[in-house]
Amino acid sequence: MSALPQASDIERAAIVVMLMDEADASSVLAHLTPEELTLVGTTMCNLGTIAEERIADALAGFIRHAANEGIDAHDRPQTVRRLMQGAVGEVRGEHLMQRIAPPRAARSLEIARWLAPESLLALLDGEHPQAIAVLLLLLDPEPAAHVLAGLPQTMQPVVVERIARMGPVSAAAVAMLDDLLSTRIVEQFGRAALVMGGAREAAELINQAMGNVGAIVMPEIDRRDSSLARRIEAEMFTFAMLSDLEPQAMGRLLRDIESEVLVDALKGLAEEERQPFFAAMSSRAADGVKDEIELRGRIRKDDARKAQNVIVEAARKLADQGEIVIGSGDNDYV
């Protein structure tokens, strides 16, 4: 038996195409250039009868080529999604993909969930209200509310209306938002890795945690790394520490606090604990706040605590700007 003549790559390609059904073959050929189409078409017409050995050789050549090239994994879920939707339709294909590859949180969206509301506002500056609405729905309620409050007042009702009217958000829309955030993060922070965390962030988490977290966490950190424990302690201050502010500093702080926030914050204190705040006000203003506290009625402890956290954050900002000093003034606190 004579050896089978060596087939060229174009002949193997032509044979593989002829093994496909017409729809699949047309789809493959649609990706070729006019010159390639002419060459493949001419070869298909000139091959004549194709023996089993030639078919086997063509398939073996195809397998060898695929083994050498490999298949890129980039954007694989989207590729599979397009194939599924082409096979069974968009809706059924999307349902299949939910089972095949449940959506994972996009990388930039995960980063966004850790950014402070101020940083998120910088990333969203000038962005379309629909994109902002989608992002707010993907954030936890508290940071989302801070971001909403920081938006221009003219945009706030537009974003809220879009949130209220929002239906199902497609995977493509989330992917577009992720791409947008990726671009904005690079523009805002550069391509270097984002610096997240630190002693201040750890201190803020401890300050805001429910229960007796500080008493549990800090001794253990001190045992492991006393230097780190000191850095965290240097960043920690609580609402109770504000009572040590000088009257002038307290007055400066209270100018930045809305009346309702102050009333809720003081509602959670005993009468004697409220005195440092009243001492920084005029008698008339203090009496007005006292009346509001009485009229406010009962509130949840969590609401009082949130109001106190708002005042703590305002105090921290003023301390960072050098307008007030919290603590003893000997750098124990900033």
Helices and strands as residue ranges (DSSP letters): H 9-19, H 22-29, H 34-46, H 52-69, H 76-88, H 90-100, H 107-114, H 117-124, H 129-138, H 141-150, H 156-165, H 171-189, H 199-208, H 213-224, H 226-235, G 239-244, H 247-254, H 259-267, H 271-279, H 283-296, H 301-320
